Structure formats: C-alpha cells, structure tokens
C-alpha cells in the first residue's frame, strides 16, 4: 500500500524512552508523522519524575529537554490512559498505523530467600516510588521505626535509597518530596544503614558520581572495612577493571582511612556477603548473610560461616524487571518483549506487524537515561524501513474509542495545571522550585484550578 499522507503513531509510555521515540519520529524528514504519547499517569516523564532521587536535581533537569519534545506541534500527550484497561492492542491498530511500547521495567527482582515476605522486607522500587511521590503509593506506606536497616544491592538505586535514609530533613527540605513523606523522614529512627553487596568493590555497579555523593553526606559517617578494599593496585583485577570501578575503589579506600566524625547516622559498606535468610516471626528482626568469593570461572560461591545483621528492615535493590503486556509477546526469562531491532516478534520469530518496543522493555533495565535516546532512534529506523509493509489504510480517531470506554484523558495543558500547582506549592512552603502532589485526587484536583 502507498504510504499515508501522514503516518499516525502511538507511543505507550511517556518516560525518556517514549519521549525520545517521539523526538526521533518528528525529527526525521522522510515521512510526515503525528505522534500520540499515551501514559497511565496524569504526569509525563516516567523514570525522570518517579525514579530519579529528589536530591539529584541536575539529573532531573533532563525533564526540560523532554518537555520540548512533548511540545512539538506534531506530538500530543494523552495521560490517564492505561493500555489493557482503556485501550487494547486491536484498538491501537484501529487508531494508528504503528505502535511503540516503551513501558519500562517497573517491578523489582526478588532475593529468593526464606523470610522475604515478612513485614519490614520491602522492594527498593516501592520506597523509590514513595519518596518520588508516585500516585500509586500511599503516604503512610512506610514507617521508618528501626534503628538499623539493610539495603541489599550494588547499583545506583541502592545508593539512592541509602542516601535518602541517611540524610537529615534539612538536607532534603529543598527537594520536591511531598510534605507527608518529609514528615515520615523527619521522624525516622534509622541510625545505621548497612549496604550489602554480594560481590566486591570492583564488581559493584555504582557509577562514580553516585558513589562520590555518599562521601558528601553531612548527617552520616561512611564506614568501610579496610580489609575489603585492600586490593593490590598492580593486580590483574585492578588492571582489567573498568575506569569507574577503579575510581570507586579510590573513594572507598579514602573512606576506609577516614576517622569517624560521630555524626548522627552511619552508612556501612559490607562487600562479599549475600543474604541467605531474613529472620523474624511476624516482621524482620535480622538478616543472615554469608561470606562469598568468586571461583576460577567468576561464579559466586560460599566462603565462610553465616553472620547476622540485627536489622529491622531490609530493602532489596537487585534490579528491575519488565511486566508483560496484554496480547503482546513476552519473554519471562529476560523479562522483556522479544524483538528484532525493536520489531516485536512472536515466539516463532515472526514480526508482529506495526508493533515495536523501545527502552527497558526492549533491552532490559540497563544503561542510563541517555542510553534510551540511541535505543529509541534504532527502533524508529526499523519502523520507517518497514513502512512499505505496514497497513497504512484509514484510521479511527482514538478519541472516539476512549469516549466509548468512558476514559478521562489528561491533556498536556492539564499536565501544565498540575505543574503550576506544584511550583506554587513549593513557593508557598519556601521549599524550592516545586513540591510534588502525591495523590491521584490531588493531581486531578489541580486540573482547571
């Protein structure tokens, strides 16, 4: 079929991957397009809004770049629209010539150890959603009433959780954390935060800037066991390590040599330990960990008798996973949508015509925010090269389908009302650029106000 005068594309998910997909579509000049960016939430920006820690204002600044893409005349934001509830895949095919799913990886990986379901055992993703004011999270979800807690993981999200737990309210006051969450953090009884990593400092996946920020905490001492970072700088392990890993080792060595300043809280790094059991009857009362080492093939193995950390909460932060989408193929092993350069494929390897993926749901939870830009561009190249094979016939306005379903959509103008209300709240509380609205009713209540 001949290409339509204007190609109509739906992008499901308004996080970085989705918006970068819209940007790549509107910047190409080979085919006129209009792009609808649909999201379940009334606010765009996905991980930038609900995953980046509130004290990382520089990273959150990428929202300004993403905003310009959403404000392109050929791009439309439709919030409050949930795929699988308001629209099915067949509906999208009736309304658009192609659809790109960029729904990310929204659930945590489990430890898979006894006691993991005890009260006090929580996913870091839930805690991140809570302090980032995701509307699905109730303000009363967390009560930080344990003096000792453990964060299991060796990535940047684990460091974010540690940092928020260790900071004082004065250090967080000028962030966008909602007032109810800030009050919970003010009342926090946490005094000692253990970061538990299954491997060593050279294998940790922290980026150097994230780790450096831990050393700048005003309210917490950083404690590192000198023996765990006593690694010969001329060894093969150091020589073959990535530059970021060598920088991380440098910071950790500095902290191991630094005397304690007796600050109100402490952050204690524990490498070469893996959780084997969460202790407790009704709630967590301890974390049993066992020493580990790498065998000759680089696999983790036990290396000693178990120990117990006397913690009352355990935050697991060992990675994100994608969630399957209705009527869309899903690989339960990789927790991604199977694809060939962004083209969704069936279990037999046959492309699903007109259906594409971008971002973490495409490649897994890897890379930084900017990685999604090149990833989205690659998917768009595949989509445009498939144009001769797409069904490019007439389409039904998506508004007609949504009206039939009784869906309440949120326009970009509606989102600007929410944005304005948050900025006004930040100003009225003298707390900085904005304070987030954290509940569904608050966000919808700001529309038209």
Secondary structure, DSSP 8 states (H G I E B T S, - for coil): ----SSEEEEEE--SHHHHHHHHHHHH--SS-EEEEEE-SSSS--THHHHTS-TT-HHHHTHHHHHHHHHTSTTEEEEBS--BTTTB-HHHHHHH-SEEEE-----EE-----BTTTSBTEEEHHHHHHHHTT-TTS-TTS-----SEEEEE-SSHHHHHHHHHHHS-HHHHTTSS--HHHHHHHHT----EEEEE-SS-TTT----HHHHHHHTT-SSEEEEE-GGGG---TTSHHHHTS-HHHHHHHHHHHHHHHS-----SEEEEEE-SEEEEEEE-SSB--EEEEEEEEE-TTS-EEE-S--EEE--SEEEE-S-EE----TTS--BTTTTB--EETTEEE-TTS-EEEEEEE-THHHH-S-S-TTHHHHHHHHHHHHHHHTGGGS--S----HHHHHHHHT---B-HHHHHHHHHHHHHHHHHTT-SS-----SHHHHHHHTT-
